[in-house]
Amino acid sequence: MARMEYNTIREVAGPLIIVEGVSDVAYGELVKVVDSKGGKRTGQVLESREGLAVVQVFEGTQGIDVDKTKIKFTGDTFKLSLSEEMLGRVFNGTGKPIDKGPEIVPEKTADVNGEPINPVSREYPEEFIQTGISSIDVMNTLVRGQKLPIFSEAGLPHNQLAAQIARQATVLGQKESFAVVFAAMGVTFEESNFFMKQFEKTGTIEKMVAFINLASDPTIERIITPRLALTTAEYLAFDKGMHVLVILTDMTNYCEALREISASRNEIPGRRGYPGYMYTDLAMNYERAGRIKGRKGSVTQIPILTMPQGDISHPIPDLTGYITEGQIVLGKELHKKGIYPPIDVLPSLSRLMNEGIGEGKTREDHSGVSNQLYAAYAIGRDLRDLVAVVGEEALSENDRKFLHFADRFEETFTTQGVNENRTIQESLDLGWKLLSSLPEEELKKVKVEHIKKYMGKYVGKQADKKD
């Protein structure tokens, strides 16, 4: 059945056009827009009711003439052409190649909105992913199929951390196909250039698919960018059997685009002006991570968001925390000390960590080392506040050891080079080396047999080094 063409635009409101006199139009339907100069744009139906449709235009509405612009409702949804040829390629926020390469010859096409994974078909995430970063691998372990966001602030090196994770992430054990899907939303040209240079210099681009939405691109494109990335990830994982890590940065820019669209539609705002359906919208993206029973591949997500004014209770990190399985928090105070990556392990959490560690996965001492490092560092941090009041001289000998432990933990365990890729064994051994500076009777969270097996070679060396 042929679809009708309309030139009955009633109004242009920000990135939206309101078309009247329409019939048989469905929510989510793909729209072709031809402006008065013959320029072609793509849109999607946001709202449909009798005789009226609200369309979001991905390339923006600048220059649209309400009298001469033609609108055609295609009767289809937004679909992405998919192929293994996408690996090593760079696309813009609407899925068009921007690396001077040819158009993708599709093996299949898929609706970018995806389909929810049947909860009965989900396989529980329990396989370790090594990022090469000690603060993540030991303290906040990432497992296949997990969604573990990074909470950052403006001015912190979250982009550098994202690039490092993309370069270094790997699965252990038998050789398996691994890929990274990278989606950047609202980034500057300098940030985009940084990512591409990093990926090309290290060869990561060969196992990567990148979608880049620049800050100068239409805001509305940011709504579709993560959906394109996740559709690609699902194809590589569940059709091609690959283990895929999806990095989404910055989800704050994505949510700002949601707020702009909501304001254009004159919707009643929710918390801090964001739409009331933002939780549902974020969940539709985040819940596309996971594993499916009987399928070889997996989709693991690391969304990155900058907390406005560093407020972790802001709606974006708050709602993200409800949906995802933990968070990795970057600390401004650590960054001021020159520590990279400035991961603050105390407010950080990986709820699926215990499922992906232990004998046969990482090492049998992993859980105890992580718990002991966390406890000792927390004590040392608390003692810093006490020292500010009473001075270090008022502390006991044991307290001073914990105080100095906190410093060494930040200087040697948290801190590592931007190109330093530590194995999980190296990170655990480094943890034991730090714990050897504490009295053995204080190590209550590690097993005695593990102390004898792993810590003996370090006892005394920390004190000698200090002298």
N, C-alpha and C positions, 0 to 999 in steps of 0.2 A: 504494500500500500504506500503510495507516494505521500510524502509529508509536505504540508503547506509551508509557504514562506510568508513571513509577516513583515510589515513596515509600520507597525502600530505601537511604537515605543511611547509610553506615556510620560516617563520620567527617567532621568539619570541621577542616581544618588550614590556618590562615591564610586566604589567598584561595582555597583549594581545597576542593572537596567530593569525597568518594570514594563512588561509588555502586556497589552490588553487585547481583548478580542480573540484569545486563543482557545483551543479545544484539544482534548486528548493529550495533555501534557503531564508528565509524571515527575515526581521528585527525583533528583539525581540525574535526570536526562541530559545528555550532551547536546550543546547548542553551537551552531556555526553562526558567527557574526561577520557580516561584510559591511564595512563602513562606506561612507560616501565617496572615498577615493579608491575603493576596491581592495583596501587592506583587509586581510582575513584574521579573525580572532576566534578564540574558543571560549565557551562558557559552560556553565552547569546550572541546572534549575535548583534553586534553594527553597523555593516555596511555590506551590501550585494550588490554585483554587478556581472555582468556576469563572472562566473568562479572563483570568489574570495569572501571570507567571513572573516570579522574581528570579533574575538570572545573574549569577556572579561571573564576571568576565576576567579570565586569568591574566590576560595581557593589560588589563586596566581599561578604563572608559574614556581616556583622554582623546579628544577629537571626534567623539561620536556625535553625529547629527541625528536628532530624534526624528526628523522628517525623512531622511534619505538612507538611513541605515537599515539593512535587511537582516531579518532574524529567521533562522531555520532550525526547528527542533528535529533532531535526527531519529528519535525513538530508541536510541541506544545510550548506554552509559559510557563514562570515560574509561577507555581501555588502553593498556600499554603493550607495545610489541616487545616480546621477550625472546632472548636467545643467549646461548653461552658466549656469543660474540660480544656481549655487553661487557664482559670482563676486560679490564684495561681501558675502558672508555669513560669519557666525562660528558655529562648531559646537563642541560639547564633545569630550572625548576619545573618545567612542563614536560620534560622527557625528550627534548630535542638535542641532538649531538652538538657540542660546542668545542670539540677537539680537532676539528677539520677532517674527521673521519667520515666514512660513508654512513648512510642511513642503515639501521638495523634490519636485516632480513629476518622476519619473525619465524620462530618455530611454533609459537602459539601467542595468543593475545589473552589478557586477563583484566577483569574489572579492577581498577585501582583501589576500590573500597574494600576489596577482599571479602572473605567469609570467616565468621568466627569459628575457631577450632572447637569441635564438640568436646565438652568436658570429659565425657566418657572415653574419648579417643586420645586424650592427652597422656603423655608419658611423663612421669615425675622427673624434673631436672636433677641430675646427680653426677655429672661428669665434669671434671675440672678443666678450666681454661686458664692457661698460663699467660699473663700479660707481661711478665718480666719486671713488674714493679712490686717490691716487697710489701709495701703498705696495703696493696690490694691482694696479692697472692697469699700472704700469710694471715693478714688480719681481717680482710673483707673479701673472701674468695668468690670468684665469679665461676658459675657453672653453666653448662650448655642449656639453653632454653630459658635462662633467667632474664629478667629485666632489672638492671641495676643502674640507677641514674647517678650522675655526678652533679652535686649542688655547688655552685661557684658564686663569685661576685665579680662585678666589673673591675678590671685591672689585674685579676688573677690569671695564671697561665693555663686556663682550661683548654684552650685551642692546642697549645703545645702538648698537653697531656693526652688529648684526643688523638693527635697525630702519632704520638709515641705508642699508644695502645694499638692503634691501627697497624703500625709497623711491626710490633713485636708479638701480638696475640697469636697463640698457636695452641693446638690440641696435642696432648701428650700420648705416648703409647704408639700403637700401630699407625702407619702412614694413612692419613685420611685427607680428602679434599677439603680445603679451608678457604673461605673468601671473606672479604670485608665489603659491606655496602655502606657508603658514607654519604650522608645528606646534610648539607649546610644551608641554613635558612636565615636570610637577612644579614649575611656577612659582608664586610667591606671587600673591595678589590684586593687590598693588601693582605687580608686574612685568606682570601681565596688563593692568591698567589703563593702564600706561605704553605698552605696545605698541598697544593699541586707540586711545588718544588720539593717538599719533604717526601712525598710519595714517589715522585719520579727519581729522585736521587738515590733512594734506597731500594728501588725496584718493587715497592709495595703495590704500585699502580697495576702491575701485571695480574694481581689476584684481587683487584678491587673494581667496584662500579661506583662512580661518584656522581651525585646530583648537587649542583651548586645554584642557589638562589641568592643573588647579590642584593645588598641593601638598596641599590639603585633600581632593581627590578620591581615590577608592580607588587605591592603588598599581598594581593590576593593569591599570587603564585605560591606563597608560603603555605597555603592550606593544602595544596596538592603535592608539594615536594616530599614530605615524609611518606605519603601514601604510595608514591611512585617507588621510593626506596624499599618500602616493606613488601610491595608486590614483587619487586625484583628478588628480594631476599627469599620470599616464599617459593618462588619458581626455582631458584638455585638450590634451596634446601630440600623441598619436597618432590620436585620433579627430577632434579639432578643429583640428589643424595649428598649435597655438600653441607658442611657445618659453617654457618654464616653468622658473622658478627656485624650488627647494624649500629652505627654511631650516628646519632641525631643531634645536631647542634645548630642553633640554640633554640630550645623549646620555648623560651620566653618570647622570642620574636614570633614564633608560631601563635602563641596565645594572644599577643598584641594584635596580630592579624585577625584572629577570631573576634576580639573586642571591637576592632574597626568595622568589621562586617555587621556585627550586632548593632552598633550605633547607627550605621547607615540604614538599617531596617527599623530603626526606632523601637527596638525591643526594650523591655523593662530590664535595667541592669541588675546584676547580682552583686557579689562582694567586689568592692573596689572597681566597679564598672564592667567587670567581666560578665559574659553571658552565663545564665544559670545552667546551661547545658554543657559548660566547659568540662566538667567532670566526665560526662558521657563521651564527649568528643576525644578527650585525652585517652580514655579507656579503650576507645575503638582503635587507637594507634598502639598503645602499649600492650594490649592483650593479643596482639598478633605475634608475640614472641612465644616460643615453646617447641615441644617435640610431639610427634604424632606416632602412636603405636603402629608398628609395621613399616614405618618410613625410616630411612637411614639418616636423613639430614636433621638439622636443627636451626632455629632462629633465636639468637641471643641479642638483647638490646642493651646499649649504653646510651640513654638520652642524657644530654648535657643542658643544664639551664643555669642562667645567672639570676640569683635572687635579688630582686629590686631592694636597694638599700641594705643588702645582706640579711633581709628578714626571712627566716626560715618558716615563719607562720604566714607568709604571703600566700594568696590563693594558689599560685602556680606550683611552688614546692610542696605546699600543704596537700593539694589534691594528688600530685604526683606520688607523694609518699604513701597515700592510701592505696594506690593502684599497684605500685611496684613492690619488689621484694627487697627493700632496704634503700640505702643511699650511701654514696661516698662524698664526704664534705671537705671542701678545700677551705683552709683557714687563713684569714688575713694576717694574723699575728705570725704564723709560720712563714708566710711570704715576706713579711717585713724583716725577718731574720735571715733572709737569703736562702731559705730551704726550698729545694725543688725535688719532687713535687710536694706542694704544701698540703698534703692530705692529713687532716686531723682525725686520727683513728678513734677518738673518744665518742664523738657524735655519729660516727660512721657505723654502718651495719649492713651485713649481708645475711638475710633471713634464711637463705638456702645453703649457707656455707657448710654446715655440718653434714649435708648430704653429699658434698663433693670432695671431702678430704678424708684422710686416714690411709691405712695400709691398703696397698693395691691401687690407690688413686693419687695421693701425694706422698705422704710418709706417715708411719704410725704415731709419731710424736707431734704431728701438726696441731691437733686440737689443744693439747696441753701447753705447747709453746705459745700459741696465740693467746690463750687465756692468761698465762703468766705474764707475758709481755704487756698485755692490756692492763692487768691489775697493778703491776709495778709502775708503769707509766702514769696511771691515774693517781697513785699515791704520790709520786714525784711532782706531778702538776699541783696537787693540793698543797704540798709542802712549800711550793714557790709562793703561794699566797701567805702562808704562815711566816715564811722568812721575811716577807715585806713588812711584817708587823713586829716580830721579835728578834730578827736577825739570825743568821746561820749558826752563830755560836751557841744559841739556846737549844739547838737540835741535838738529839742523841746520835751516837755513831751510826746506828742502823738507819736513822732518818736521813743522815747526810749521804749515805750510800744510795738511797732511793732518789734523793734530790739530784745527785750527779748522774744516776741512771737515766733520768728523764732527759737530761742534756745530751747524753751519749746516744740515746734512742733517736732523738731528732737529728743529731749530727751524722750518724753512721747508718741507721736503719731506714729512717724516712728519707733522708737525703740520698739521691743517686743522680747520675748524669742523664742528660736528655737522650743519650744514645746507649746508656747502660742497660743491658738486658740480662737480668739475673734469673737463673733457674730457681725453681722452688727449693731445691736442695741447698743452693747457695744462700737463699734467704733464710731458711730454717737454721742453717749453721751459723749465720750471722746473729740470729736471735739467741742461740745458745751461748755464743761468745759474749753477748751483752749480759745474759742472765748469770754468767760465771762471776760477775763482779758483786753479786748479792750473796748474803749468807745462805747456805744450803737449807737451813731450817725455815727460811722465808719462802722457799719455792714449794708452796703447798698445792699448786694446780697442775704440776707435772708428776708423772709417775717416777718412782725411785729407780726402776730399771732403765728408764729413759735418761735420767740424770747420769747414771753410771755409764751408759752407752755413748751419749752424745756430748756431755759437758766436761768429762774428765780431762780431755786434751786442752781445755781452755782455762781451767782453774789456776789462778795465780798470775796468768798472763796479763789480765786487765790491770792489776795492781802494779806489776812490773812496768807496764807501758806508761802508767800514770806517773810513776817516779822518774 
